[in-house]
Amino acid sequence: MVVGVHRPTQLVIDRQALHDNIQAEVTRLASGCELFMVVKANGYGHGAVQVAQVAKEAGATGFCVAILDEALELRAAGFNEPILVLGVTEPEDAPLMAQQHISATVAATDWLVAADAYLALAQPTAPLQVHLGLDTGMGRIGFKTTTELTTAVSYLATHATLNFEGIFTHFATADSPDETYFKQQVAKWQTLTAVLKERPRYVHVSNSATSLWHAACNDNMVRFGVAGYGLNPSGTAIPAPYALKPALSLTSQLVHSKQVVAGESVGYGATYTAQQTEWVGTVPIGYADGYERRLQGFHVLVDGQVCEIIGRVCMDQLMIRLPHDYARGTRVTLIGRDGDHVITLQEMADYCQTIHYELACGFTSRLPRVYRH
Ligand SMILES: Cc1ncc(COP(=O)(O)O)c(C=O)c1O
């Protein structure tokens, strides 16, 4: 997809906000505990390479991604820090990962067996770094029983192509005020890890929510994601221990303004009909940019005033009701502050009945990312 540089619509990423959020967490961590910044999905839409750079400056010592290509993007950009791929990779890519010093998440011993065969053939200069994932209740990937885990650990101990670098789990409800399920997962984690005779280099369980609200579990590394971007992982359910600064704003400009009279309709399906004479502005952004069609009826800011989105959000444009005529080129704020008003990703997510994670990741590459500070 091309980047729309000839259109006045852009995501603005505040580097200082990213830095402050990440540094605030690094400062809170117990001594010996490292922060790996989670930059999967293009840094939650903020730009993986740019976020990784700021995170490094703010004290992050490694990175987590979801897929191998995201790790390779960081290596190509010159990052030499440890990188852990959180998803299951293909065993045939084990030699590439070993060569690039990219750590693999392993969820089953048959993966180790398959990877070992490829590694034995390719003979990379370094072993593949392996983090064993434990499924303590997330129900996604990982070893579930002490027998499965013991088998994997013995396999690692007897195969020089592989190095047991880490062990981890992921909590399903760390962002919830109800800690019942969280505590069950902690208990399962403790039972499983009790079979380890030696601890690997990295032992980690914490996403943002766990690190913010259950720091006692942190062990020696945290996988810090959404809170680094200034977004509260619980939505509004639990206050963060420090002020999170949202790093992302979204701005555009009016490209057209016109008057409609009572009875005239706006947009596909003619779902909005003016009841009186009104000014209608057109903003060049739509669902092809990740601005959800469900946002019909939501609002943007023009000249510090709240303006409703009227009619259906189109693929590339949307229409808003203006208090009066405005010149073409007038600034429109879709996320962020204008005067006394702020529109947050959280409000947008509430309106769309989803979570801010989904909206942040959903902004497509057609939107230029512009970095400030
Ligand atoms: C295994 C794992 N760890 C850490 C994270 C980061 O989570 P958060 O963005 O809530 O901090 C994720 C994100 O989905 C994940 O899948």
The ligand as a MOL file (V3000), in Angstrom:
LIG
                    3D

  0  0  0     0  0            999 V3000
M  V30 BEGIN CTAB
M  V30 COUNTS 16 16 0 0 0
M  V30 BEGIN ATOM
M  V30 1 C 3.0960 -13.1450 25.0760 0
M  V30 2 C 2.8800 -11.6620 25.1710 0
M  V30 3 N 3.6080 -10.9660 26.0440 0
M  V30 4 C 3.4640 -9.6310 26.1740 0
M  V30 5 C 2.5510 -8.9390 25.4150 0
M  V30 6 C 2.3970 -7.4520 25.6160 0
M  V30 7 O 1.1410 -7.1850 26.1610 0
M  V30 8 P 0.7180 -5.6960 26.5350 0
M  V30 9 O 0.6670 -4.9500 25.2520 0
M  V30 10 O -0.6340 -5.8510 27.1390 0
M  V30 11 O 1.7490 -5.1850 27.4600 0
M  V30 12 C 1.7640 -9.6280 24.5040 0
M  V30 13 C 0.7700 -8.9010 23.7030 0
M  V30 14 O -0.1970 -9.3650 23.2180 0
M  V30 15 C 1.9370 -11.0310 24.3690 0
M  V30 16 O 1.2100 -11.7340 23.5000 0
M  V30 END ATOM
M  V30 BEGIN BOND
M  V30 1 1 1 2
M  V30 2 1 2 3
M  V30 3 2 2 15
M  V30 4 2 3 4
M  V30 5 1 4 5
M  V30 6 1 5 6
M  V30 7 2 5 12
M  V30 8 1 6 7
M  V30 9 1 7 8
M  V30 10 2 8 9
M  V30 11 1 8 10
M  V30 12 1 8 11
M  V30 13 1 12 13
M  V30 14 1 12 15
M  V30 15 2 13 14
M  V30 16 1 15 16
M  V30 END BOND
M  V30 END CTAB
M  END
